[in-house]
C-alpha cells in the first residue's frame, strides 16, 4: 500500500526527519520534475544550482495505483503524474448505436461513434 511507495519512503525517512519537510504540496523547498524529462533534467537543475539535491523514484505501477484506490486511500501529491496530458477536459467516446446489446455487427458500431472534449 502507501507505505511501499518510493515517495512515502523518501518523505518518511529522509525529507521529514532530515529536512523538516512535512507538507510536500506547500513547502517551497520542494519542486517536481516529471519522469518524462529524465534523469538528465534532475542533474541539470542541480548542476545549475537551481536545486541542492534531487531524488529520482520509480513510477507507481498500475497494480499499486489500483490497490491503493481499491483500499480507499489517497495517493500522495504528484504521484499520479501521467503523460501524455490531455490538452484540457475529459475525452468521452460515445457509441451512438441504438441496437440492443449483441444485435449489431461491429461495422455498424464503428461507423456510428463520436468523440467529444468536455
mmCIF file of the C-alpha atoms, coordinates in Angstrom:
data_MODEL
# 
_entry.id   MODEL 
# 
loop_
_atom_site.group_PDB 
_atom_site.id 
_atom_site.type_symbol 
_atom_site.label_atom_id 
_atom_site.label_alt_id 
_atom_site.label_comp_id 
_atom_site.label_asym_id 
_atom_site.label_entity_id 
_atom_site.label_seq_id 
_atom_site.pdbx_PDB_ins_code 
_atom_site.Cartn_x 
_atom_site.Cartn_y 
_atom_site.Cartn_z 
_atom_site.occupancy 
_atom_site.B_iso_or_equiv 
_atom_site.pdbx_formal_charge 
_atom_site.auth_seq_id 
_atom_site.auth_comp_id 
_atom_site.auth_asym_id 
_atom_site.auth_atom_id 
_atom_site.pdbx_PDB_model_num 
ATOM 1   C CA . UNK A 1 1   ? 0.000   0.000  0.000   1.00 0.00 ? 1   UNK A CA 1 
ATOM 2   C CA . UNK A 1 2   ? 1.054   3.599  0.584   1.00 0.00 ? 2   UNK A CA 1 
ATOM 3   C CA . UNK A 1 3   ? 3.972   2.607  2.812   1.00 0.00 ? 3   UNK A CA 1 
ATOM 4   C CA . UNK A 1 4   ? 5.613   0.742  -0.068  1.00 0.00 ? 4   UNK A CA 1 
ATOM 5   C CA . UNK A 1 5   ? 5.671   3.712  -2.465  1.00 0.00 ? 5   UNK A CA 1 
ATOM 6   C CA . UNK A 1 6   ? 9.051   5.346  -3.091  1.00 0.00 ? 6   UNK A CA 1 
ATOM 7   C CA . UNK A 1 7   ? 7.621   8.788  -2.316  1.00 0.00 ? 7   UNK A CA 1 
ATOM 8   C CA . UNK A 1 8   ? 6.325   7.610  1.074   1.00 0.00 ? 8   UNK A CA 1 
ATOM 9   C CA . UNK A 1 9   ? 9.695   6.109  2.000   1.00 0.00 ? 9   UNK A CA 1 
ATOM 10  C CA . UNK A 1 10  ? 11.511  9.273  0.866   1.00 0.00 ? 10  UNK A CA 1 
ATOM 11  C CA . UNK A 1 11  ? 9.125   11.525 2.776   1.00 0.00 ? 11  UNK A CA 1 
ATOM 12  C CA . UNK A 1 12  ? 9.054   9.467  5.979   1.00 0.00 ? 12  UNK A CA 1 
ATOM 13  C CA . UNK A 1 13  ? 12.751  8.602  6.272   1.00 0.00 ? 13  UNK A CA 1 
ATOM 14  C CA . UNK A 1 14  ? 14.546  11.477 4.521   1.00 0.00 ? 14  UNK A CA 1 
ATOM 15  C CA . UNK A 1 15  ? 12.517  14.634 3.918   1.00 0.00 ? 15  UNK A CA 1 
ATOM 16  C CA . UNK A 1 16  ? 10.687  14.820 7.250   1.00 0.00 ? 16  UNK A CA 1 
ATOM 17  C CA . UNK A 1 17  ? 13.468  13.822 9.668   1.00 0.00 ? 17  UNK A CA 1 
ATOM 18  C CA . UNK A 1 18  ? 16.458  15.398 7.887   1.00 0.00 ? 18  UNK A CA 1 
ATOM 19  C CA . UNK A 1 19  ? 14.957  18.494 6.248   1.00 0.00 ? 19  UNK A CA 1 
ATOM 20  C CA . UNK A 1 20  ? 11.818  19.045 8.346   1.00 0.00 ? 20  UNK A CA 1 
ATOM 21  C CA . UNK A 1 21  ? 9.676   18.879 5.193   1.00 0.00 ? 21  UNK A CA 1 
ATOM 22  C CA . UNK A 1 22  ? 6.272   17.524 6.115   1.00 0.00 ? 22  UNK A CA 1 
ATOM 23  C CA . UNK A 1 23  ? 3.973   19.135 3.526   1.00 0.00 ? 23  UNK A CA 1 
ATOM 24  C CA . UNK A 1 24  ? 5.031   18.103 0.034   1.00 0.00 ? 24  UNK A CA 1 
ATOM 25  C CA . UNK A 1 25  ? 2.338   20.275 -1.560  1.00 0.00 ? 25  UNK A CA 1 
ATOM 26  C CA . UNK A 1 26  ? 3.174   23.589 0.081   1.00 0.00 ? 26  UNK A CA 1 
ATOM 27  C CA . UNK A 1 27  ? 6.833   23.534 1.084   1.00 0.00 ? 27  UNK A CA 1 
ATOM 28  C CA . UNK A 1 28  ? 8.679   25.936 -1.226  1.00 0.00 ? 28  UNK A CA 1 
ATOM 29  C CA . UNK A 1 29  ? 11.839  23.827 -0.979  1.00 0.00 ? 29  UNK A CA 1 
ATOM 30  C CA . UNK A 1 30  ? 10.167  21.016 -2.932  1.00 0.00 ? 30  UNK A CA 1 
ATOM 31  C CA . UNK A 1 31  ? 9.860   21.012 -6.699  1.00 0.00 ? 31  UNK A CA 1 
ATOM 32  C CA . UNK A 1 32  ? 8.718   18.282 -9.036  1.00 0.00 ? 32  UNK A CA 1 
ATOM 33  C CA . UNK A 1 33  ? 10.205  17.242 -12.349 1.00 0.00 ? 33  UNK A CA 1 
ATOM 34  C CA . UNK A 1 34  ? 8.046   14.824 -14.328 1.00 0.00 ? 34  UNK A CA 1 
ATOM 35  C CA . UNK A 1 35  ? 9.651   11.500 -15.153 1.00 0.00 ? 35  UNK A CA 1 
ATOM 36  C CA . UNK A 1 36  ? 9.241   12.035 -18.873 1.00 0.00 ? 36  UNK A CA 1 
ATOM 37  C CA . UNK A 1 37  ? 12.029  14.635 -18.672 1.00 0.00 ? 37  UNK A CA 1 
ATOM 38  C CA . UNK A 1 38  ? 14.506  12.016 -17.484 1.00 0.00 ? 38  UNK A CA 1 
ATOM 39  C CA . UNK A 1 39  ? 17.361  11.939 -15.017 1.00 0.00 ? 39  UNK A CA 1 
ATOM 40  C CA . UNK A 1 40  ? 19.280  14.448 -17.120 1.00 0.00 ? 40  UNK A CA 1 
ATOM 41  C CA . UNK A 1 41  ? 16.763  17.160 -16.160 1.00 0.00 ? 41  UNK A CA 1 
ATOM 42  C CA . UNK A 1 42  ? 17.411  16.498 -12.470 1.00 0.00 ? 42  UNK A CA 1 
ATOM 43  C CA . UNK A 1 43  ? 21.181  16.525 -12.982 1.00 0.00 ? 43  UNK A CA 1 
ATOM 44  C CA . UNK A 1 44  ? 20.997  19.772 -14.954 1.00 0.00 ? 44  UNK A CA 1 
ATOM 45  C CA . UNK A 1 45  ? 18.976  21.571 -12.264 1.00 0.00 ? 45  UNK A CA 1 
ATOM 46  C CA . UNK A 1 46  ? 21.441  20.509 -9.563  1.00 0.00 ? 46  UNK A CA 1 
ATOM 47  C CA . UNK A 1 47  ? 24.435  21.466 -11.724 1.00 0.00 ? 47  UNK A CA 1 
ATOM 48  C CA . UNK A 1 48  ? 22.926  24.926 -12.381 1.00 0.00 ? 48  UNK A CA 1 
ATOM 49  C CA . UNK A 1 49  ? 22.324  25.470 -8.671  1.00 0.00 ? 49  UNK A CA 1 
ATOM 50  C CA . UNK A 1 50  ? 18.538  25.547 -9.047  1.00 0.00 ? 50  UNK A CA 1 
ATOM 51  C CA . UNK A 1 51  ? 18.351  22.595 -6.643  1.00 0.00 ? 51  UNK A CA 1 
ATOM 52  C CA . UNK A 1 52  ? 20.694  21.487 -3.893  1.00 0.00 ? 52  UNK A CA 1 
ATOM 53  C CA . UNK A 1 53  ? 19.743  17.828 -4.172  1.00 0.00 ? 53  UNK A CA 1 
ATOM 54  C CA . UNK A 1 54  ? 17.489  15.686 -6.351  1.00 0.00 ? 54  UNK A CA 1 
ATOM 55  C CA . UNK A 1 55  ? 15.810  12.342 -5.825  1.00 0.00 ? 55  UNK A CA 1 
ATOM 56  C CA . UNK A 1 56  ? 14.568  10.033 -8.577  1.00 0.00 ? 56  UNK A CA 1 
ATOM 57  C CA . UNK A 1 57  ? 11.865  7.496  -7.861  1.00 0.00 ? 57  UNK A CA 1 
ATOM 58  C CA . UNK A 1 58  ? 10.363  4.606  -9.751  1.00 0.00 ? 58  UNK A CA 1 
ATOM 59  C CA . UNK A 1 59  ? 6.896   5.326  -11.156 1.00 0.00 ? 59  UNK A CA 1 
ATOM 60  C CA . UNK A 1 60  ? 3.859   3.902  -9.420  1.00 0.00 ? 60  UNK A CA 1 
ATOM 61  C CA . UNK A 1 61  ? 2.713   0.734  -11.145 1.00 0.00 ? 61  UNK A CA 1 
ATOM 62  C CA . UNK A 1 62  ? -0.874  0.334  -12.285 1.00 0.00 ? 62  UNK A CA 1 
ATOM 63  C CA . UNK A 1 63  ? -1.164  -2.527 -9.781  1.00 0.00 ? 63  UNK A CA 1 
ATOM 64  C CA . UNK A 1 64  ? -0.077  -0.249 -6.911  1.00 0.00 ? 64  UNK A CA 1 
ATOM 65  C CA . UNK A 1 65  ? -2.432  2.508  -8.058  1.00 0.00 ? 65  UNK A CA 1 
ATOM 66  C CA . UNK A 1 66  ? -5.408  0.148  -8.252  1.00 0.00 ? 66  UNK A CA 1 
ATOM 67  C CA . UNK A 1 67  ? -4.603  -1.450 -4.885  1.00 0.00 ? 67  UNK A CA 1 
ATOM 68  C CA . UNK A 1 68  ? -4.390  1.920  -3.140  1.00 0.00 ? 68  UNK A CA 1 
ATOM 69  C CA . UNK A 1 69  ? -7.563  3.194  -4.812  1.00 0.00 ? 69  UNK A CA 1 
ATOM 70  C CA . UNK A 1 70  ? -9.449  -0.019 -4.001  1.00 0.00 ? 70  UNK A CA 1 
ATOM 71  C CA . UNK A 1 71  ? -8.407  0.264  -0.353  1.00 0.00 ? 71  UNK A CA 1 
ATOM 72  C CA . UNK A 1 72  ? -9.904  3.776  -0.197  1.00 0.00 ? 72  UNK A CA 1 
ATOM 73  C CA . UNK A 1 73  ? -6.591  5.575  0.300   1.00 0.00 ? 73  UNK A CA 1 
ATOM 74  C CA . UNK A 1 74  ? -5.481  8.790  -1.394  1.00 0.00 ? 74  UNK A CA 1 
ATOM 75  C CA . UNK A 1 75  ? -2.246  8.935  -3.354  1.00 0.00 ? 75  UNK A CA 1 
ATOM 76  C CA . UNK A 1 76  ? 0.474   11.340 -2.158  1.00 0.00 ? 76  UNK A CA 1 
ATOM 77  C CA . UNK A 1 77  ? 0.990   14.591 -4.116  1.00 0.00 ? 77  UNK A CA 1 
ATOM 78  C CA . UNK A 1 78  ? 2.449   14.326 -7.631  1.00 0.00 ? 78  UNK A CA 1 
ATOM 79  C CA . UNK A 1 79  ? 2.489   10.523 -7.535  1.00 0.00 ? 79  UNK A CA 1 
ATOM 80  C CA . UNK A 1 80  ? -0.266  10.241 -10.109 1.00 0.00 ? 80  UNK A CA 1 
ATOM 81  C CA . UNK A 1 81  ? 1.546   12.198 -12.813 1.00 0.00 ? 81  UNK A CA 1 
ATOM 82  C CA . UNK A 1 82  ? 0.605   10.683 -16.164 1.00 0.00 ? 82  UNK A CA 1 
ATOM 83  C CA . UNK A 1 83  ? 1.783   11.654 -19.618 1.00 0.00 ? 83  UNK A CA 1 
ATOM 84  C CA . UNK A 1 84  ? 0.850   12.453 -22.247 1.00 0.00 ? 84  UNK A CA 1 
ATOM 85  C CA . UNK A 1 85  ? -1.543  15.007 -20.794 1.00 0.00 ? 85  UNK A CA 1 
ATOM 86  C CA . UNK A 1 86  ? -4.819  15.873 -22.448 1.00 0.00 ? 86  UNK A CA 1 
ATOM 87  C CA . UNK A 1 87  ? -4.878  19.488 -23.577 1.00 0.00 ? 87  UNK A CA 1 
ATOM 88  C CA . UNK A 1 88  ? -7.869  20.113 -21.346 1.00 0.00 ? 88  UNK A CA 1 
ATOM 89  C CA . UNK A 1 89  ? -11.072 18.474 -20.293 1.00 0.00 ? 89  UNK A CA 1 
ATOM 90  C CA . UNK A 1 90  ? -12.154 14.896 -20.425 1.00 0.00 ? 90  UNK A CA 1 
ATOM 91  C CA . UNK A 1 91  ? -12.395 12.874 -23.622 1.00 0.00 ? 91  UNK A CA 1 
ATOM 92  C CA . UNK A 1 92  ? -15.620 10.921 -23.896 1.00 0.00 ? 92  UNK A CA 1 
ATOM 93  C CA . UNK A 1 93  ? -16.165 8.359  -26.624 1.00 0.00 ? 93  UNK A CA 1 
ATOM 94  C CA . UNK A 1 94  ? -19.867 7.793  -27.169 1.00 0.00 ? 94  UNK A CA 1 
ATOM 95  C CA . UNK A 1 95  ? -21.302 4.934  -29.224 1.00 0.00 ? 95  UNK A CA 1 
ATOM 96  C CA . UNK A 1 96  ? -24.475 6.001  -30.976 1.00 0.00 ? 96  UNK A CA 1 
ATOM 97  C CA . UNK A 1 97  ? -25.664 2.532  -31.972 1.00 0.00 ? 97  UNK A CA 1 
ATOM 98  C CA . UNK A 1 98  ? -29.118 2.046  -30.516 1.00 0.00 ? 98  UNK A CA 1 
ATOM 99  C CA . UNK A 1 99  ? -29.431 -1.654 -31.311 1.00 0.00 ? 99  UNK A CA 1 
ATOM 100 C CA . UNK A 1 100 ? -29.990 -3.895 -28.284 1.00 0.00 ? 100 UNK A CA 1 
ATOM 101 C CA . UNK A 1 101 ? -26.765 -5.430 -26.993 1.00 0.00 ? 101 UNK A CA 1 
ATOM 102 C CA . UNK A 1 102 ? -25.465 -8.191 -29.223 1.00 0.00 ? 102 UNK A CA 1 
ATOM 103 C CA . UNK A 1 103 ? -27.719 -7.489 -32.235 1.00 0.00 ? 103 UNK A CA 1 
ATOM 104 C CA . UNK A 1 104 ? -25.499 -5.088 -34.181 1.00 0.00 ? 104 UNK A CA 1 
ATOM 105 C CA . UNK A 1 105 ? -22.402 -6.118 -36.079 1.00 0.00 ? 105 UNK A CA 1 
ATOM 106 C CA . UNK A 1 106 ? -19.063 -4.406 -35.465 1.00 0.00 ? 106 UNK A CA 1 
ATOM 107 C CA . UNK A 1 107 ? -19.188 -2.382 -38.694 1.00 0.00 ? 107 UNK A CA 1 
ATOM 108 C CA . UNK A 1 108 ? -22.318 -0.540 -37.630 1.00 0.00 ? 108 UNK A CA 1 
ATOM 109 C CA . UNK A 1 109 ? -20.777 0.299  -34.254 1.00 0.00 ? 109 UNK A CA 1 
ATOM 110 C CA . UNK A 1 110 ? -17.534 1.513  -35.819 1.00 0.00 ? 110 UNK A CA 1 
ATOM 111 C CA . UNK A 1 111 ? -19.420 3.804  -38.184 1.00 0.00 ? 111 UNK A CA 1 
ATOM 112 C CA . UNK A 1 112 ? -21.658 5.354  -35.529 1.00 0.00 ? 112 UNK A CA 1 
ATOM 113 C CA . UNK A 1 113 ? -19.446 6.944  -32.919 1.00 0.00 ? 113 UNK A CA 1 
ATOM 114 C CA . UNK A 1 114 ? -18.179 10.344 -31.967 1.00 0.00 ? 114 UNK A CA 1 
ATOM 115 C CA . UNK A 1 115 ? -15.638 11.744 -29.552 1.00 0.00 ? 115 UNK A CA 1 
ATOM 116 C CA . UNK A 1 116 ? -16.066 14.921 -27.568 1.00 0.00 ? 116 UNK A CA 1 
ATOM 117 C CA . UNK A 1 117 ? -13.892 17.000 -25.283 1.00 0.00 ? 117 UNK A CA 1 
ATOM 118 C CA . UNK A 1 118 ? -15.889 18.456 -22.418 1.00 0.00 ? 118 UNK A CA 1 
# 
